[in-house]
Amino acid sequence: MSKNKSTGWKIVWKIYPFCNLCKGCIKPIILTVLTFIPVLFSIKAPLEHIEIVSVLITGAFPSIIGFVLTGYALIIGFSSSEIISYLAKDRNEKNIHYFKL
């Protein structure tokens, strides 16, 4: 391993080219414009909108993540290794909506 470590923007642009940066900025810019338009025409102050979104995130998302992780833990915990290996098998079927056990 080399002791000479290069830092700076030249190395950043070598690792992550400018075209990738532009591609990565498209969706956030569209989302920002789409959320900024209702704020402009709203009676509420922008800080009230931020409060509504933050309350939604801090109130709803932990419950959703807990529900998903609990389901995963139950599936893994109560399943035998045969069922897990069957679920992990690669199938060539296109539209699988349920597992056949």
N, C-alpha and C positions, 0 to 999 in steps of 0.2 A: 504494500500500500504506500502510496506517495505521501511524503510529508508536506509537499507544496500543495496547499488547497486553494483553489481559485474561488473568489467570491465576486459578487457584483452583478450588474444587470446583463452583462454579456453572457455570463454563464446561465442566468435565468432564461434568456431568450434562446440559448442553445438547447436547454432542456425542454422548455415550453415555448414553441414558436408563436409568433404574433397571430398567425391565422387560426391557431387553436384557441387563443384568447378571444378573438372575435367570435368564433363559433360558440364559445361558452358564455358570451355576454348576450346573445340574442334572446334567449328565454327570460332571463331576469329583466331585460329592458321591456319586453312585451308585458310581463307581469306588472312591472312598475307603472307603465302607462295605463293598463287596464284598471289598476287600483287607484291611480291618481285621479282619473276622470270622475268617479263618484264622489271623491273627497272634495273636488272643486265645486260640485253642485249641491253639496250637502249643507244642512243647516248647522250640524254639529261641528265642533272644533276638531281639527286633525288629531289632537291628543286624545279625544274621546274615542276615535276610531282605533288608535293604537291600543288604548285600554281594552276595548272590546275584543280585539284580536288576541291580545296577551292573556286575557281571562279565559278565552276559548282554548288557547294552547295549553295553559297551565292546568285547566280543569278537565279537559277531555282526553288529551293525548296520553297521559299516564294510565288512565283507565283502559284505553284501547291497547296499549302496549302490554299491560298486565294481563288482559284477557287473552291476547295472542300467545304470550309466553306461558300462561297457565295451560292453555290447550296443547301447546307443544310439549310441555312437561308431562302432561297426562298421557299423551300418545306415546311418548318415549318410555315413560315409567311403567305403564301397564301392558306394553307390547313385548312379545317374545322376540328373540333374535331372528326367528324365521319370518315374522311379519315385517320387521324392519328391513330385512334383506329383500323381501318381495316388493316393498314400497320403493326401495332404492334401485330396483332393476330398471334398465333402460328399455322402454317399449316404443315400438314404431307406430303405435296408434296415434292418430292426430287429435281427436277430440275426446279427451278423457275428462269426464265430469265427476266421476266417483271411482272408488277403489273396489275391485272385486276381490273378496277374501275367500 
